Amino acid sequence: MGLEISIDKVIQDKCGIVGVYNKHPKRTLPRALTVANRLQHRGQHGAGIVVKTNRKSYFFKSHGLIQDIFTPKVISKFNKPAQWIITHNRYGTHGGYKKYNLQPCISYAQKTQVVVVQNGEFTSIDKMKKKLNNKKNIFHDSSDTVIFTKLLAEAQGNTWDEKVVSTINDSKGAFSLIIGIDNRFAIEEVVSQPLMIEYDKVIEQKLEEAVVSESVAYAKIIKEGSLILDSVW
């Protein structure tokens, strides 16, 4: 009888995530969608956006491909002067294919809006679910990102910096995140597919370019880039 070898489940790092931050609000949705379209191969189950303006946030997500979802009519409707834009192409590594699992995921901490997109996979989903105080709209096939977003909205701490750091530290897996909290914008990566941004512009607080999950797409938009391995606020 041959030796049986147990192989653990490979953690997936699919999905395409894009974030565009504008120090001064700009109509940059076409640019964000151009980058997202370059990442279409990373997720074809559905896509979504959140466009954050000075006044409010605009959400849109649907099943299908970028070019099918974001018609000229849709782009015209949502191309607002944005503080930031977050997009997501979904490849479902956890959770069902219902619309509530499409990203960006949105939750609320009182009046504060929390937006999350993820590339990768959280492990220990059952433990994450047990930590939730409010399980409303959490279903048996809710995705790991939906659960993480609600945990972040419930997180304890004096500042959002503390809440983000503690929630990420309590989450196991391999993942990249882009997080939008009101007019704030952050990235974090613990995954083999690095997020690429222009380092000098972050240091100077002049980040006005794309954050993407693959350098091949990034290279087609920005000439020079550097890796950022820590949260950026």
N, C-alpha and C positions, 0 to 999 in steps of 0.2 A: 504494500500500500504506500503510495507516494506521500510525501510531506505536504501538508496543507498550509498554505501561507495566507494569513489574513491581511488584507490590504484595506486601510482606512479609506473612507470616502474622500476623494480629492476635493478640496475647497475651490469653488469656482470664482473666477475674477472677471466674469463677463459684465455686460452693461456699459453704456457710454455716457459719461457725465461731462457737462460743460457749465462753466460759470463765467459770466462777464460782469465785472465790477466797474462802475463809472464814478469817479470822484465827483464829477458834475453830470447830472442826468443827461443821457443821450438816447436817441432812438437806435439801439444796437441789436434789435431782435434779428434782422436779416443776417448779421454777422454771426450771432450765436447759433442760428439754425444752419448756417453754412458749415460751421465746425461740427455740429451735431450730425449733419448729413454725412460727413467724412467718417463718423463713428457708427454708421448704420449697421455695419457688419457685426458690431458688438452686441446688438440687441434689436430684434425685429418683432417682438410681441406687442409693442406699443410705445408711445412716447408722450412726453408732457413738458410743460413750461410753467414757470412762475416769473412774472415780470413785476418788479417792485418799483413803484414810483414814489414821489414825495408824499402823495396823498393816500394811496391804497395799493393793494396787490391784485394782479390779474392772473387767473389760473386757467389752464386749458390742457386736457390730456385725453387721449383716445387710443384705441387699438389701431394698429397699422404702421405703415412706414412714414418717415418724416415728410417725404414729398407728397404723400397722399393726405396726410393729416393737415399739414400747414399749407393750405391753399393760399393764393394771393388775397382772397377775401379775409381769411383768418389772420394772416400776417398783418394786413392793414388794420384790422380791429385791435390787435394786441401790440402793435409797434408804438408803444408809448415812450416818452422820455424816462428812461429807467435808471434807478440807482444801481440795481443789479438784476441780472437775469440768470436763472438756473434752468437747465434742460436735462432730460434723461431719456435714453433709449433702453428699454427693458429687455433683458434676457432673464427669465424667471429661474433663479437658482433655489428659491424657497417661496412657498405660497402658491395659491391658485392663480388662474389667469383672469380673474374678475377685475372690473375696472377699478375697484377700491385698492388694488395692489399696484396699479400703475403709479409711477412717480413723476414729479416730486410729491413726497408725503408731507402732509400739513397737519399740525396740531396747535393747540393754544394753551398758554400758561396765563390764565386770566385773560387780559387783553393783548398779551404779547404773542405774536404769530411766530411759529417755529416751522421752518421749511428744511427738508433733508432730501438729498439724493445720495445714492450709494452705488459703488462699483465693487462687487465682491460678495462676501457672505459672512454673516454672523453665525456663530455656533451657540450651543446651549440655549436654544430658543425657548424651551419649556421653562428654564430658570428665569429668562427675561420676562416671560408672561406672568410668572408668579410675583414678580416685583411690582407689577402695575397695580396702582390703587384703583384706577378707573378703567374697567374693561369694556366700557361701552364702545360699540362698533369694532370690537376685536372678535374675529371669527376663527373657526377652526383652521382655515386656510389663509389667514392673514399673513402677509409677508414679514420677514425679519426686519425690514426697514420701517414698516408701519409700526411695529412694536418698539423699535429703537426711538422713533420720533416721539411717540407717546411717553416713553421713559425720560427722554430729554425734557419734554414739557413739564413733567412732574418732578424733575430733579431739584434737590435742595442745595442751597448755596447763597452766598451774599451777592454774587455777581454772576452774569452769564458765562464769564470766563471759567469760574469754578464749576458751574453746572455742566458745561460742555466737557471739560477735562475729566470730571468724575464719572460722567456717563460713558465716555469713551474708554476710560480705564477699567470700568466694570464690564465692558463688552469684549468678548473673545471672538477671534476669527481673523480673516484676511480681507481688508476692505480699504477703500478710499471714500471719503465723504466730502461733500460740499454742503455747508449749513448756512442758511440765511435766517437771521433773527432781527426782525424789524429792518433797520437800515444797516445792520452789521452783517459781515460776510466772513466765513472762515473755511479753511480746508484742513483736512487731516488725512494722512495715508499710513496704512499698515498693510501694504499689498505689493506684489511684484510689478504691477503696472503703475509707474509713477505718474503723478500729476505734474504738469509742466507749466511754469509761468515765468515771466520776466523778473528775475530776482531784484535787479536795481530799481525797478518801478515799485516793488513792494517796500523796499527799504525807504524810498523817498515818498511813500504813500501816494504814488501816482499809478497804481495798478488800474489799467484801463484795457486789459487784453484778456484773451481767453485762457481758461483753465480747463484742460482736457485730460482724458485718461490714457491717451496714447500719444507718444511723441511723433508718430508718423502723421497724425492729423494735425498736430500742433505745428509741425514744420511747414505745412502748407499755408499756414496763416501768419506765423511769426518767424522771423529769420533766426533770431538767437534766443535761447532759453536756458534756464538753470533749474535744477531740482530744488524743491522746498520740502523738507521732511518734517517740519513742525507746523503746528497750528499758526495761522496768520490772522491777526485781528486788526 
